[in-house]
Amino acid sequence: MKIASLTDRYIARLIFVPLMGTLLLAAMLLILDRMLRLFEFVAQEGGPVSVVWRMLANLIPEYLSLGIPIGLMLGILLAFRKLALSNELDIFRAVGLSYGRLLRVPYMYALALAVVNLGIVSYVQPWARYGYERLRYELRSGALGASIKVGEFTKLGKRMTLRIEKSAAGGRDLTGIFVRAEGSDGKSLAVTAEQGTFLATDDPNTIIFRLRNGTLVHNAPSFRAPRVLAFQRHDLPIDLPKMESFRQRGGRDRELTIPELARDAKAAGTPKRTSNELRAEFHYRLVEVAAMFVLPLLAVALAVPPKRSSSALGVFLSIVLIVTQHKINEYAQDLGDRGGVDPAVALWVPFLLFAALSWWLYRTLAHVPGGQPIGALERWASKAMAGVRRGIARLFRRGGGASA
């Protein structure tokens, strides 16, 4: 009993380090990929750089839900691979610890991470996704304070145009200013000034543009000639455009929690297409969480290489299989959205096939005498590579004969 307890703690330590490393690495790679696109998007919209970090913070739950299964898979696989290569796994088996007993700690990790992932996809991710979409809307609408681009004509509302030559102090001090404003009654105002500063007022919908050392040209249909005025300081009030409030959460199925998906899918009066989309999203999230209970079996089956072999084929195959299973789930969700197949069938049938494959590989390793899934895969891979080499050699011989 003491040996088993010490073994559990030892395996737990072996799993923890690669699990956390893989999880953080996967999340960081996904964040860095999106960060570049967000910087470009925010720059094009002229918004503040700080909004990039707020948008990335709202994407972290989604990336964690993708990284947790990968981290669990590689954490268990690399831990058992280390045990197998160092022959410690043979010692554990010799003292009476079966593969089923050794899987106790991996399944503790799987259970804990599945609960965390279920909480993320059920509640945290929908709210974070809604926050991300709201920031995108505010950025596009200018509610986040879009910056004025130097050397370009910028629209302030529907009837005012502004152009500046230089900007300093974070956009507060402007030089080389041109402003043109048009009224609904046909009146127009054109102003040039050497310097200008934006000032806040008590009215949140109005700001003051204080201009210094410039010329103002005022024109109206009733004027015989435009009126010209030179000034040292002139305050120009600017009415900010009214921003429409962002839509309520739930405009898209990805923003609904799992209980809300189940409720709305069964609600009376819900269109068939909408019901299919809600059900597909509901089953997709559950399948992604349920797959985590299959990963320990697959990880152990792919972790143990044949004797006198240190092949990393199992690591490669584990990544291929988990990515393939995720992409199949996405395709099945899309199929369920369109109504071609019932969403439950489209998503759970591939999951059952994935579970059956994982169980067969594990059973071959743990319960079949001399069974070695990786050994068979290595033999097939070596035969395939030998066939490829022979084919390439024949092509070179034919090419050499033709040139001769």
C-alpha positions as CSV (number, residue, x, y, z in Angstrom):
1,M,0.0,0.0,0.0
2,K,2.9,2.3,0.8
3,I,4.6,1.5,-2.4
4,A,1.4,2.3,-4.4
5,S,1.0,5.6,-2.6
6,L,4.6,6.6,-3.2
7,T,4.2,5.6,-6.9
8,D,1.1,7.8,-7.2
9,R,3.0,10.8,-5.9
10,Y,5.9,10.1,-8.2
11,I,3.7,9.8,-11.2
12,A,1.8,12.9,-10.2
13,R,5.0,14.9,-10.2
14,L,6.1,13.5,-13.6
15,I,2.8,14.5,-15.1
16,F,2.5,18.0,-13.6
17,V,5.6,19.6,-15.2
18,P,5.0,18.6,-18.9
19,L,1.2,19.2,-18.4
20,M,1.7,22.8,-17.2
21,G,4.5,23.5,-19.7
22,T,2.4,22.3,-22.6
23,L,-0.7,24.1,-21.5
24,L,1.2,27.4,-21.1
25,L,3.0,26.9,-24.4
26,A,-0.1,26.2,-26.4
27,A,-2.0,29.1,-24.8
28,M,0.9,31.5,-25.5
29,L,1.3,30.4,-29.1
30,L,-2.4,30.9,-29.7
31,I,-2.3,34.3,-28.0
32,L,0.8,35.5,-30.0
33,D,-0.9,34.5,-33.3
34,R,-4.0,36.5,-32.4
35,M,-2.1,39.4,-30.9
36,L,-0.5,40.3,-34.2
37,R,-3.9,40.4,-36.0
38,L,-5.4,42.4,-33.1
39,F,-2.6,45.0,-33.2
40,E,-3.2,45.4,-37.0
41,F,-7.0,45.6,-36.5
42,V,-6.8,48.2,-33.7
43,A,-4.2,50.3,-35.7
44,Q,-6.6,50.3,-38.7
45,E,-9.5,51.4,-36.6
46,G,-7.4,54.1,-34.9
47,G,-8.1,52.9,-31.4
48,P,-5.9,52.9,-28.2
49,V,-3.3,50.2,-27.9
50,S,-4.6,49.2,-24.4
51,V,-7.7,47.7,-26.0
52,V,-5.5,44.9,-27.5
53,W,-4.8,43.6,-24.0
54,R,-8.4,43.7,-23.0
55,M,-9.4,41.8,-26.1
56,L,-6.7,39.2,-25.5
57,A,-7.9,38.8,-21.9
58,N,-11.3,37.9,-23.2
59,L,-9.8,35.3,-25.5
60,I,-7.8,33.5,-22.8
61,P,-10.8,31.2,-21.7
62,E,-11.2,30.0,-25.2
63,Y,-7.5,29.2,-25.6
64,L,-7.5,27.5,-22.2
65,S,-10.4,25.3,-23.3
66,L,-8.2,24.2,-26.3
67,G,-5.0,24.0,-24.5
68,I,-6.2,21.9,-21.5
69,P,-6.8,18.7,-23.5
70,I,-3.5,19.0,-25.3
71,G,-1.7,19.6,-22.0
72,L,-3.4,16.6,-20.3
73,M,-2.5,14.4,-23.3
74,L,1.1,15.3,-23.5
75,G,1.6,15.5,-19.8
76,I,0.5,11.8,-19.3
77,L,2.2,10.6,-22.5
78,L,5.6,12.2,-21.7
79,A,5.5,11.0,-18.0
80,F,4.8,7.3,-19.0
81,R,7.3,7.5,-21.9
82,K,9.9,8.5,-19.3
83,L,8.9,5.6,-17.1
84,A,9.1,3.2,-20.0
85,L,12.5,4.4,-21.4
86,S,14.1,4.2,-17.9
87,N,12.6,0.7,-17.3
88,E,10.8,2.0,-14.2
89,L,7.5,0.9,-15.8
90,D,8.7,-2.7,-15.8
91,I,9.6,-2.4,-12.1
92,F,6.1,-1.2,-11.3
93,R,4.6,-4.0,-13.2
94,A,6.9,-6.5,-11.5
95,V,5.7,-5.4,-8.0
96,G,2.1,-6.0,-9.0
97,L,1.0,-2.6,-10.2
98,S,-1.1,-3.1,-13.4
99,Y,-1.7,-0.5,-16.1
100,G,-5.2,0.0,-14.6
101,R,-3.7,0.8,-11.2
102,L,-1.1,3.2,-12.7
103,L,-3.9,5.1,-14.5
104,R,-5.4,6.2,-11.1
105,V,-3.3,9.4,-11.0
106,P,-3.8,10.3,-14.7
107,Y,-7.6,10.0,-14.2
108,M,-7.4,12.2,-11.2
109,Y,-5.8,14.8,-13.4
110,A,-8.4,14.2,-16.1
111,L,-11.3,14.5,-13.7
112,A,-10.0,17.8,-12.2
113,L,-9.2,19.3,-15.5
114,A,-12.5,18.2,-17.0
115,V,-14.4,20.0,-14.2
116,V,-12.3,23.1,-14.9
117,N,-12.9,22.9,-18.6
118,L,-16.6,22.3,-18.1
119,G,-16.8,25.5,-16.0
120,I,-14.9,27.4,-18.7
121,V,-17.0,26.3,-21.7
122,S,-20.2,26.5,-19.7
123,Y,-20.0,29.9,-18.2
124,V,-16.6,31.7,-18.5
125,Q,-16.1,31.4,-22.2
126,P,-19.6,32.6,-23.3
127,W,-19.3,35.8,-21.2
128,A,-15.7,36.4,-22.3
129,R,-16.7,36.0,-25.9
130,Y,-19.5,38.5,-25.5
131,G,-17.0,40.9,-23.9
132,Y,-14.7,40.4,-26.9
133,E,-17.4,41.2,-29.4
134,R,-18.5,44.3,-27.4
135,L,-14.9,45.6,-27.6
136,R,-14.8,45.0,-31.3
137,Y,-18.1,46.9,-31.7
138,E,-16.9,49.8,-29.6
139,L,-13.7,50.0,-31.5
140,R,-15.4,50.1,-34.8
141,S,-18.0,52.7,-33.7
142,G,-15.4,54.9,-32.1
143,A,-16.7,54.6,-28.6
144,L,-13.2,53.8,-27.4
145,G,-11.8,57.1,-28.5
146,A,-10.4,56.6,-32.0
147,S,-7.3,58.6,-32.6
148,I,-7.0,61.3,-35.2
149,K,-4.6,60.2,-37.9
150,V,-1.9,62.8,-38.9
151,G,-2.1,64.0,-42.5
152,E,-5.5,62.4,-43.2
153,F,-9.0,63.8,-43.2
154,T,-10.9,62.5,-40.2
155,K,-14.7,62.6,-39.9
156,L,-16.1,63.9,-36.5
157,G,-19.8,63.1,-36.8
158,K,-21.6,63.5,-40.1
159,R,-21.0,67.2,-40.7
160,M,-17.4,67.9,-39.5
161,T,-14.1,67.1,-41.1
162,L,-10.7,67.6,-39.4
163,R,-7.1,67.4,-40.7
164,I,-3.9,68.0,-38.7
165,E,-0.3,68.2,-39.7
166,K,1.4,67.2,-36.4
167,S,0.4,65.6,-33.1
168,A,2.1,65.6,-29.8
169,A,1.5,64.7,-26.1
170,G,-0.5,61.6,-27.0
171,G,-2.8,63.6,-29.4
172,R,-3.6,66.4,-26.9
173,D,-1.5,69.1,-28.7
174,L,-2.2,69.5,-32.4
175,T,-0.6,71.8,-35.0
176,G,-1.4,72.7,-38.6
177,I,-5.1,72.4,-38.2
178,F,-7.9,72.5,-40.8
179,V,-11.6,72.2,-39.7
180,R,-14.7,72.3,-41.9
181,A,-18.2,72.1,-40.5
182,E,-21.5,72.2,-42.3
183,G,-24.9,73.0,-40.7
184,S,-28.3,71.5,-41.7
185,D,-29.5,75.0,-42.8
186,G,-26.7,75.4,-45.4
187,K,-24.3,77.3,-43.2
188,S,-20.6,76.3,-43.4
189,L,-17.6,77.1,-41.3
190,A,-13.9,76.6,-42.4
191,V,-11.1,77.2,-39.9
192,T,-7.3,77.1,-40.1
193,A,-5.2,77.4,-37.0
194,E,-1.6,77.0,-36.0
195,Q,-2.4,75.1,-32.8
196,G,-5.3,73.4,-31.1
197,T,-6.2,71.3,-28.0
198,F,-9.2,69.2,-27.1
199,L,-10.9,70.0,-23.8
200,A,-13.6,68.1,-21.9
201,T,-16.8,69.8,-20.8
202,D,-19.5,69.0,-18.2
203,D,-21.6,67.5,-21.1
204,P,-20.2,64.1,-22.0
205,N,-21.6,64.4,-25.5
206,T,-19.7,67.7,-26.3
207,I,-16.1,68.6,-26.3
208,I,-14.3,71.9,-26.9
209,F,-11.7,72.3,-29.6
210,R,-9.6,75.3,-28.5
211,L,-7.8,76.8,-31.5
212,R,-5.1,79.4,-31.4
213,N,-3.7,81.8,-34.0
214,G,-5.9,81.1,-37.0
215,T,-8.5,82.3,-39.5
216,L,-12.2,81.5,-39.6
217,V,-14.4,81.7,-42.7
218,H,-18.1,81.7,-42.1
219,N,-20.6,81.3,-45.0
220,A,-24.3,81.1,-45.3
221,P,-27.0,81.4,-48.0
222,S,-28.0,84.8,-46.7
223,F,-24.5,86.2,-46.8
224,R,-23.5,88.2,-49.9
225,A,-19.9,87.2,-49.2
226,P,-18.2,84.9,-46.7
227,R,-17.2,86.5,-43.4
228,V,-13.5,86.2,-42.6
229,L,-12.2,86.5,-39.0
230,A,-8.6,86.3,-37.7
231,F,-8.3,85.2,-34.1
232,Q,-5.8,84.5,-31.4
233,R,-8.0,82.0,-29.6
234,H,-11.3,80.5,-30.6
235,D,-13.3,77.7,-28.9
236,L,-15.1,75.5,-31.3
237,P,-17.7,73.1,-29.7
238,I,-17.9,69.7,-31.2
239,D,-21.0,67.4,-30.7
240,L,-19.9,63.8,-30.4
241,P,-21.9,61.3,-32.4
242,K,-24.3,59.3,-30.3
243,M,-23.3,55.7,-30.0
244,E,-25.8,52.9,-30.3
245,S,-25.7,50.6,-27.3
246,F,-24.3,47.1,-28.0
247,R,-26.7,44.2,-28.5
248,Q,-27.7,42.0,-25.6
249,R,-25.7,38.8,-24.9
250,G,-26.9,35.8,-26.8
251,G,-26.9,37.3,-30.3
252,R,-24.7,34.3,-31.2
253,D,-24.8,30.7,-29.8
254,R,-21.2,30.9,-28.7
255,E,-22.2,33.6,-26.2
256,L,-24.8,31.4,-24.4
257,T,-24.0,29.2,-21.4
258,I,-24.7,25.5,-21.6
259,P,-28.0,25.7,-19.6
260,E,-29.1,28.6,-21.9
261,L,-28.3,26.5,-25.0
262,A,-30.5,23.6,-23.7
263,R,-33.3,26.0,-22.7
264,D,-33.4,28.0,-25.9
265,A,-33.1,24.9,-28.1
266,K,-36.3,23.4,-26.6
267,A,-38.2,26.7,-26.3
268,A,-41.5,26.9,-28.1
269,G,-41.4,28.9,-31.3
270,T,-37.7,28.5,-31.9
271,P,-37.0,28.0,-35.6
272,K,-35.7,24.6,-36.7
273,R,-32.5,26.0,-38.1
274,T,-31.8,28.0,-34.9
275,S,-32.7,24.9,-32.7
276,N,-30.1,22.9,-34.7
277,E,-27.4,25.5,-34.2
278,L,-28.1,25.6,-30.5
279,R,-28.1,21.9,-30.1
280,A,-25.0,21.5,-32.2
281,E,-23.1,24.0,-30.0
282,F,-24.5,22.3,-26.8
283,H,-23.3,18.8,-27.9
284,Y,-20.0,20.2,-29.2
285,R,-19.0,21.6,-25.8
286,L,-20.0,18.4,-24.0
287,V,-18.1,16.2,-26.5
288,E,-15.0,18.3,-26.1
289,V,-15.1,17.8,-22.3
290,A,-16.0,14.1,-22.5
291,A,-13.0,13.4,-24.8
292,M,-10.8,14.3,-21.8
293,F,-11.7,11.0,-20.1
294,V,-10.5,9.1,-23.1
295,L,-7.1,10.8,-23.4
296,P,-5.4,8.9,-20.5
297,L,-6.0,5.6,-22.3
298,L,-4.7,6.9,-25.6
299,A,-1.7,8.6,-23.9
300,V,-0.5,5.5,-22.1
301,A,-1.0,3.3,-25.2
302,L,1.1,5.7,-27.3
303,A,3.7,6.4,-24.6
304,V,5.3,3.0,-24.3
305,P,7.7,2.3,-27.3
306,P,8.9,-1.2,-28.2
307,K,11.8,-2.7,-26.2
308,R,15.2,-1.3,-27.3
309,S,13.5,1.5,-29.1
310,S,13.3,5.2,-28.2
311,S,11.1,6.2,-31.1
312,A,9.0,9.4,-30.6
313,L,6.3,8.2,-33.1
314,G,3.8,8.0,-30.2
315,V,4.2,11.7,-29.4
316,F,3.7,12.6,-33.0
317,L,0.6,10.4,-33.4
318,S,-0.9,11.8,-30.2
319,I,-0.8,15.3,-31.5
320,V,-2.2,14.2,-34.9
321,L,-5.0,12.3,-33.3
322,I,-6.1,15.0,-30.8
323,V,-6.0,17.7,-33.5
324,T,-7.9,15.4,-35.9
325,Q,-10.5,14.6,-33.3
326,H,-11.0,18.4,-32.6
327,K,-11.4,19.2,-36.3
328,I,-13.8,16.3,-36.8
329,N,-15.9,17.8,-34.0
330,E,-15.9,21.2,-35.7
331,Y,-17.0,19.6,-39.0
332,A,-19.7,17.6,-37.2
333,Q,-20.9,20.7,-35.5
334,D,-21.2,22.5,-38.8
335,L,-23.0,19.5,-40.3
336,G,-25.5,19.6,-37.3
337,D,-26.0,23.4,-37.8
338,R,-27.1,22.8,-41.4
339,G,-29.6,20.1,-40.3
340,G,-28.1,17.4,-42.6
341,V,-27.6,15.1,-39.6
342,D,-29.1,15.3,-36.1
343,P,-26.5,17.3,-34.0
344,A,-26.4,14.6,-31.3
345,V,-25.6,11.9,-33.8
346,A,-23.2,14.0,-35.8
347,L,-21.1,14.7,-32.7
348,W,-21.4,11.7,-30.5
349,V,-20.8,9.0,-33.1
350,P,-17.3,10.2,-34.0
351,F,-16.6,10.5,-30.2
352,L,-17.6,6.9,-29.7
353,L,-15.3,5.8,-32.6
354,F,-12.4,7.8,-31.1
355,A,-13.1,6.2,-27.6
356,A,-13.2,2.8,-29.2
357,L,-9.9,3.3,-31.0
358,S,-8.3,4.6,-27.8
359,W,-9.6,1.6,-25.8
360,W,-8.4,-0.9,-28.4
361,L,-4.9,0.6,-28.4
362,Y,-4.8,0.6,-24.5
363,R,-6.2,-3.0,-24.4
364,T,-3.6,-4.2,-26.8
365,L,-0.8,-2.8,-24.6
366,A,-2.2,-3.7,-21.2
367,H,-4.1,-7.0,-21.7
368,V,-2.7,-8.7,-24.8
369,P,0.4,-10.7,-24.1
370,G,3.3,-9.1,-26.1
371,G,0.9,-6.5,-27.4
372,Q,2.6,-3.3,-28.5
373,P,0.5,-0.8,-30.5
374,I,3.5,1.5,-31.2
375,G,5.5,-1.5,-32.4
376,A,2.9,-2.4,-35.1
377,L,2.7,1.3,-36.1
378,E,6.5,1.5,-36.4
379,R,6.6,-1.6,-38.6
380,W,3.8,-0.1,-40.8
381,A,5.7,3.2,-40.9
382,S,9.0,1.6,-41.8
383,K,7.3,-0.4,-44.6
384,A,5.7,2.7,-45.9
385,M,9.0,4.6,-45.8
386,A,10.8,1.8,-47.5
387,G,8.1,1.8,-50.3
388,V,8.5,5.6,-50.7
389,R,12.3,5.2,-50.9
390,R,12.0,2.5,-53.5
391,G,9.6,4.6,-55.5
392,I,11.9,7.6,-55.4
393,A,14.9,5.4,-56.5
394,R,12.9,4.0,-59.4
395,L,12.1,7.6,-60.5
396,F,15.7,8.6,-60.4
397,R,16.8,5.5,-62.4
398,R,14.1,6.3,-65.0
399,G,15.2,9.9,-65.2
400,G,18.9,8.9,-65.5
401,G,18.0,6.4,-68.3
402,A,15.9,9.0,-70.2
403,S,18.7,11.7,-70.0
404,A,21.3,9.1,-71.2
